[in-house]
């Protein structure tokens, strides 16, 4: 592989002790190969490469030289903390378990207690306090009638961290928090933190408290996991130097130009992205392709139209798209309360209350699901069964479907965008960025930059492109 001048600059950068270096790597610009060459050029340096998840860690271990130790944050915490709780370890703590352990009578009280604890676990905070209470819990309870979620969550945490108390299992984020609170010292000269835009504050605190050479690598414009506690470390941390990888090996110049329009207009990005894979095609996709949508609801609508004619495959598997929630939402719509399986949906007294709530908290997924229910109504249970039963493996599919969230880190030859991504124009003007969570613009950028060969954009994006062209945009 021939390295770009930007890659060469990073590889030869004379990093100093205690320095923090940021590498802003746009989509498909070869960040992993750059880090591998960076490490190879320094054989006497003890490196720790911290990966976002286990699969990335295992793949990285096959690429990096032997003087680089590849770990996830959880694997660092396992030996001293997680291992102690292997007799009561679980991936997810169930609400019913919380109700029993704390002798609670209401499901929603247990739910918000668990959410309060989870928000503490992903934070860098040393103690659990009122700021960790879910905003939704505050919205649904008046101050004088709100349960003491802080006290309840502290009791839950005490039970979880008690090795002898089996009433509350330990979750993986629990022993990671214990590790962070122990203020660990890592015996490495340099830490490479990958996907820094998606790192939770608890992991960022572990890394940045080391006072070692620290290299943060990521793309702030691909930060799309704020809803689960991630905070963009790339943006939040001051660095001594920031370098850029701007030449993408994944897609062509037409896709890069579209990405530049989005990032410059709505994110104020001054650096320019270049497509190195030819010109690329913007237009109709043909043959086998992948549909990317903002929400599960929009994917269902796409699948409902296509299932009669095509073999459909769902990236990550059909069951990861929670189509059963769509059926439960229909049952709420149709007043069939006894058929609702989802405990969360059973909290709502009516379908209209659910829709009002979705709009108040701007829950895109829930709003999309309600629109699908309004459109398909009683056909939903039948369609969900048909789509679920007929779905095939993505390797056998004629058309693949995925949400933008699930597509992150992946690439596809041909991509078609569903029309449920955020609108970029309103009343024939650029939409005000004050009205939209910046992660919504990031999701558009992520979706656009998955396409290797051809990209069919949606109506909303086409309207934006036309507006930009009519206003002589050139960046």
C-alpha positions in Angstrom: 0.0 0.0 0.0 1.3 3.4 -1.0 1.1 5.9 1.9 -0.2 9.4 1.4 1.8 12.4 2.4 -0.6 13.0 5.3 0.1 9.4 6.5 3.8 10.0 6.2 3.5 13.1 8.3 1.8 11.3 11.1 4.2 8.3 11.0 7.3 10.5 11.2 5.8 13.0 13.7 8.3 13.6 16.6 6.0 13.0 19.4 7.3 14.2 22.9 6.8 12.7 26.4 3.4 13.5 27.9 2.2 14.9 24.6 -1.4 14.5 23.4 -1.7 14.1 19.7 -5.0 14.0 17.8 -5.4 12.3 14.5 -8.6 13.3 12.8 -9.2 10.5 10.3 -12.0 11.0 8.0 -14.0 8.0 6.7 -11.9 5.3 4.9 -8.6 7.2 5.2 -6.5 4.3 6.4 -6.2 5.1 10.1 -5.3 1.6 11.2 -2.6 1.1 8.6 -1.2 4.6 9.7 -1.0 3.5 13.3 0.6 0.2 12.4 3.4 2.0 10.5 3.7 4.5 13.4 4.3 1.7 15.8 6.7 -0.1 13.4 8.8 3.0 13.2 9.3 2.9 17.0 10.3 -0.7 17.9 11.6 0.3 21.4 8.4 2.0 22.5 5.9 0.1 24.6 2.5 0.7 23.0 -1.0 0.0 24.3 -3.6 0.1 21.5 -7.1 0.5 23.0 -9.9 -0.7 20.8 -13.6 0.1 20.9 -14.7 -3.5 21.1 -13.5 -7.1 21.2 -13.7 -7.8 17.5 -11.7 -4.7 16.6 -9.1 -5.7 19.3 -8.7 -9.2 17.9 -8.3 -7.9 14.3 -5.8 -5.3 15.4 -3.7 -7.9 17.2 -3.1 -9.6 13.8 -1.8 -6.3 12.2 0.3 -4.6 14.9 3.9 -5.6 15.7 4.6 -7.6 18.9 5.7 -4.5 20.9 2.1 -3.3 20.7 -0.4 -4.8 23.2 -4.0 -4.6 21.9 -6.7 -4.4 24.6 -10.2 -3.2 25.2 -10.9 -1.2 28.3 -12.9 -4.1 29.8 -10.0 -6.5 29.2 -7.7 -4.2 31.2 -10.2 -4.2 34.0 -10.9 -7.9 34.0 -7.8 -9.2 35.8 -8.1 -7.0 38.9 -11.8 -6.6 39.1 -14.0 -8.4 36.6 -12.5 -11.8 37.4 -13.6 -11.5 41.1 -17.2 -11.4 40.0 -17.2 -14.2 37.4 -19.5 -16.2 39.6 -22.2 -13.5 39.3 -21.4 -11.9 36.0 -24.1 -11.0 33.4 -24.3 -8.9 30.2 -27.5 -7.1 31.1 -29.2 -6.5 34.4 -33.0 -7.2 34.1 -35.5 -4.8 35.5 -37.3 -7.6 37.3 -34.0 -8.4 39.1 -33.8 -4.8 40.3 -37.4 -4.9 41.5 -36.8 -8.0 43.5 -33.4 -6.9 44.9 -34.7 -3.5 46.1 -38.2 -4.7 46.9 -39.8 -2.2 44.5 -43.4 -2.5 43.4 -43.3 -0.3 40.3 -41.6 -1.3 37.1 -40.8 2.3 36.1 -39.2 3.0 39.4 -36.8 0.0 38.9 -36.2 1.1 35.3 -35.2 4.6 36.2 -33.1 3.4 39.2 -31.1 1.2 36.8 -30.8 4.0 34.3 -29.4 6.3 37.0 -26.8 3.7 37.9 -25.9 3.1 34.2 -25.4 6.8 33.7 -23.0 6.9 36.6 -21.1 3.8 35.3 -20.3 5.4 32.0 -19.3 8.8 33.5 -16.0 9.8 34.8 -17.6 11.0 38.1 -16.2 9.6 41.4 -19.6 9.5 43.1 -23.2 8.8 42.1 -25.4 12.0 42.5 -28.4 13.8 41.2 -27.0 14.6 37.7 -27.1 10.9 36.8 -30.9 10.7 37.1 -32.4 10.2 33.7 -34.0 13.3 32.1 -37.0 11.2 31.2 -37.4 10.3 34.9 -37.4 14.0 35.7 -39.9 14.7 33.0 -42.4 12.0 34.2 -42.2 12.8 37.9 -42.9 16.1 39.7 -40.0 17.0 42.1 -42.1 16.4 45.2 -43.3 12.9 44.0 -40.1 11.6 42.4 -38.6 8.5 44.1 -35.1 8.9 45.5 -33.4 7.4 42.5 -29.9 8.4 43.8 -30.4 6.5 47.1 -31.9 3.5 45.2 -29.1 3.5 42.6 -26.5 3.6 45.4 -28.1 0.7 47.1 -28.1 -1.2 43.8 -24.4 -0.4 43.2 -23.5 -1.6 46.7 -25.2 -4.9 46.1 -23.6 -5.2 42.7 -20.1 -4.7 44.0 -20.6 -7.0 47.0 -19.0 -10.4 45.9 -21.2 -12.2 48.4 -24.5 -10.7 47.4 -25.9 -12.7 44.5 -29.2 -10.8 44.4 -27.7 -8.3 41.9 -25.3 -9.6 39.3 -22.2 -7.7 38.1 -22.4 -6.2 34.6 -19.3 -5.5 32.5 -19.6 -1.7 32.8 -19.7 -2.2 36.6 -16.3 -3.7 37.0 -14.9 -1.3 34.4 -16.2 1.6 36.7 -14.5 -0.1 39.7 -11.3 -0.2 37.7 -11.5 3.5 36.8 -12.2 4.4 40.5 -9.1 2.6 41.5 -7.0 5.1 39.5 -4.9 2.5 37.7 -1.4 3.1 36.4 -0.7 1.6 32.9 2.9 0.5 32.3 3.2 1.7 28.7 5.1 4.5 27.0 2.4 5.4 24.5 -1.3 4.8 24.4 -3.1 4.7 21.0 -6.9 5.3 21.6 -8.9 4.3 18.5 -12.4 5.5 17.7 -11.9 8.2 20.3 -15.2 9.9 19.2 -17.2 7.0 20.5 -15.4 6.6 23.9 -17.4 6.9 27.1 -16.1 9.4 29.7 -15.1 6.5 32.0 -12.7 5.1 29.4 -11.4 8.6 28.5 -10.6 9.2 32.1 -8.6 6.0 32.4 -6.5 6.9 29.4 -6.1 10.6 29.9 -5.1 10.3 33.6 -2.0 8.3 32.7 0.3 11.2 31.8 1.8 9.3 29.0 2.2 10.0 25.3 -1.4 9.7 24.1 -2.6 9.5 20.5 -6.3 10.0 20.0 -7.5 8.7 16.7 -11.0 9.1 15.3 -13.5 11.1 13.3 -15.6 13.6 15.3 -18.1 13.6 12.4 -18.8 9.9 13.0 -19.8 10.4 16.7 -23.3 8.8 16.7 -23.5 7.1 20.0 -24.3 9.9 22.4 -27.6 8.2 23.2 -25.8 5.4 25.0 -23.4 7.6 27.0 -20.5 8.2 24.5 -18.9 11.6 24.4 -16.7 12.8 21.7 -13.2 12.7 23.2 -11.8 14.1 20.0 -13.7 17.3 20.5 -13.6 17.5 24.3 -9.9 17.1 24.9 -7.2 19.7 24.2 -4.3 18.4 22.3 -0.8 19.7 21.7 -1.1 19.0 18.0 -3.9 17.9 15.6 -3.1 16.2 12.3 -5.5 15.0 9.6 -6.1 12.0 7.3 -8.2 13.4 4.5 -7.6 11.0 1.5 -10.2 8.2 1.5 -9.3 4.9 -0.2 -13.0 3.7 0.1 -15.0 6.0 -2.3 -14.6 8.3 -5.2 -14.5 12.1 -5.6 -18.2 12.5 -6.1 -19.0 11.0 -2.7 -16.2 13.0 -1.1 -17.6 16.2 -2.6 -21.1 15.4 -1.2 -19.5 14.7 2.2 -17.7 18.0 2.1 -20.9 19.9 1.4 -22.5 18.3 4.5 -19.6 18.8 6.8 -18.7 22.3 5.8 -22.3 23.6 5.8 -23.6 22.0 9.0 -20.4 21.2 11.0 -18.2 24.1 10.0 -15.4 21.7 8.9 -12.5 23.5 7.2 -10.5 20.5 6.1 -11.4 19.0 2.7 -12.0 15.2 2.2 -10.7 13.7 -1.0 -12.0 10.5 -2.7 -9.1 8.3 -4.0 -11.3 5.5 -5.5 -12.0 7.0 -8.9 -14.9 9.4 -9.5 -17.5 7.3 -7.9 -21.1 7.3 -9.1 -24.1 9.3 -7.8 -27.3 7.9 -9.3 -29.5 4.9 -9.6 -28.2 1.7 -8.1 -28.6 -1.6 -10.0 -28.3 -5.3 -9.2 -27.3 -6.1 -5.6 -27.3 -3.1 -3.3 -27.7 -2.1 0.4 -30.4 0.2 1.7 -29.4 2.4 4.7 -32.0 4.0 6.9 -32.0 6.3 9.9 -34.5 4.1 11.8 -35.8 0.6 12.2 -39.2 1.8 11.2 -38.1 3.1 7.8 -36.3 -0.2 7.2 -39.5 -2.0 7.9 -41.4 0.2 5.3 -38.7 -0.6 2.8 -38.8 -4.3 3.5 -42.6 -4.4 3.3 -42.4 -3.1 -0.3 -39.6 -5.4 -1.4 -40.3 -8.7 0.3 -42.6 -10.0 -2.4 -40.0 -9.6 -5.1 -36.5 -9.9 -3.6 -34.5 -12.0 -1.1 -33.8 -9.6 1.7 -30.9 -9.7 4.2 -30.5 -7.6 7.3 -27.0 -6.5 8.4 -26.5 -7.9 11.9 -29.4 -10.3 11.6 -33.1 -9.7 11.4 -33.7 -10.1 15.2 -31.4 -7.1 16.0 -34.0 -4.8 14.4 -36.6 -5.4 17.1 -39.6 -5.6 14.8 -41.5 -7.1 17.8 -41.6 -3.5 19.2 -43.4 -2.5 16.0 -46.0 -5.2 16.7 -46.4 -4.1 20.3 -46.8 -0.4 19.2 -49.6 -1.6 16.9 -51.3 -3.4 19.7 -51.2 -0.1 21.7 -52.6 1.7 18.7 -55.4 -0.9 18.5 -56.1 -0.9 22.2 -55.1 -4.6 22.5 -53.2 -3.9 25.8 -53.2 -7.6 26.9 -51.1 -8.5 23.9 -48.3 -6.0 24.5 -45.1 -7.8 25.5 -42.7 -4.9 26.0 -42.7 -3.7 29.6 -41.7 -0.1 28.6 -44.7 0.3 26.1 -47.1 -1.0 28.8 -46.3 2.2 30.8 -48.3 4.2 28.3 -52.0 4.5 28.8 -52.7 5.2 25.1 -51.2 5.4 21.7 -51.7 9.2 21.6 -49.8 9.5 24.8 -46.9 7.6 23.2 -46.9 9.8 20.2 -46.9 12.9 22.3 -44.0 11.6 24.4 -42.0 10.7 21.3 -42.4 14.3 19.9 -41.6 15.9 23.2 -38.3 14.1 23.7 -37.5 14.0 19.9 -37.1 10.3 19.8 -36.6 9.7 16.1 -36.9 5.9 16.4 -40.2 6.1 18.3 -41.6 8.7 16.0 -40.7 6.6 13.0 -42.3 3.6 14.5 -45.5 5.5 15.1 -45.6 6.7 11.5 -45.3 3.1 10.3 -48.1 2.1 12.6 -50.3 4.9 11.2 -49.5 3.8 7.7 -49.8 0.0 7.9 -52.1 -0.5 10.9 -53.5 -4.0 11.1 -51.1 -5.3 8.4 -48.2 -4.9 10.7 -48.3 -8.3 12.5 -48.6 -10.2 9.2 -45.9 -8.2 7.5 -43.5 -8.6 10.5 -44.0 -12.4 10.4 -43.4 -12.5 6.6 -40.3 -10.4 6.7 -38.9 -12.3 9.7 -39.5 -15.7 8.1 -38.3 -14.8 4.6 -35.1 -12.9 5.6 -31.9 -14.6 4.4 -28.2 -14.3 5.2 -26.7 -11.1 3.7 -24.4 -13.3 1.5 -27.5 -14.7 -0.2 -29.5 -11.5 -0.3 -30.4 -9.6 -3.5 -30.9 -6.5 -1.3 -29.4 -5.9 2.1 -30.9 -3.5 4.7 -29.2 -1.7 7.6 -29.6 1.3 9.8 -26.8 3.9 9.6 -25.8 3.0 13.2 -25.2 -0.6 12.3 -23.4 0.3 9.1 -20.6 2.2 10.9 -17.3 0.6 10.3 -18.7 -1.2 7.2 -18.7 -0.5 3.5 -20.8 -1.7 0.6 -20.4 -1.6 -3.2 -23.7 0.1 -3.8 -25.8 2.1 -1.3 -29.3 3.5 -1.5 -30.4 6.0 1.2 -33.8 5.8 2.7 -35.7 9.1 3.1 -35.9 9.2 6.9 -32.6 10.9 7.6 -32.9 14.5 8.9 -34.0 17.1 6.5 -31.3 19.6 5.5 -33.7 22.2 4.0 -36.7 23.9 5.5 -38.9 26.4 3.6 -36.3 26.3 0.8 -33.5 27.4 3.2 -30.8 25.5 5.0 -32.1 24.2 8.2 -30.9 25.9 11.3 -28.3 23.8 13.1 -29.8 25.0 16.4 -32.9 22.8 15.6 -31.0 19.6 15.0 -28.8 17.4 17.2 -25.4 17.4 15.5 -25.4 13.6 15.6 -28.2 13.7 13.0 -25.8 15.4 10.5 -23.2 12.8 11.5 -25.5 10.0 10.6 -26.0 11.4 7.1 -22.2 11.7 6.7 -21.7 8.1 7.9 -24.4 6.8 5.6 -23.0 8.6 2.5 -19.5 7.4 3.1 -20.3 3.7 3.2 -20.6 3.5 -0.6 -17.5 2.2 -2.5 -18.9 2.4 -6.1 -22.4 3.9 -6.4 -24.6 6.0 -4.1 -28.3 6.7 -4.7 -29.2 9.6 -2.4 -32.6 10.3 -1.1 -35.0 13.1 -1.9 -34.0 15.2 1.1 -30.3 15.0 0.2 -31.0 15.7 -3.5 -32.9 18.8 -2.5 -29.9 20.0 -0.5 -27.5 19.3 -3.4 -29.7 21.2 -5.7 -29.9 24.1 -3.3 -26.1 24.1 -2.9 -25.5 24.0 -6.6 -27.9 26.9 -7.2 -26.0 28.9 -4.7 -22.6 28.2 -6.3 -21.1 26.2 -3.5 -17.6 25.1 -4.0 -15.5 23.8 -1.1 
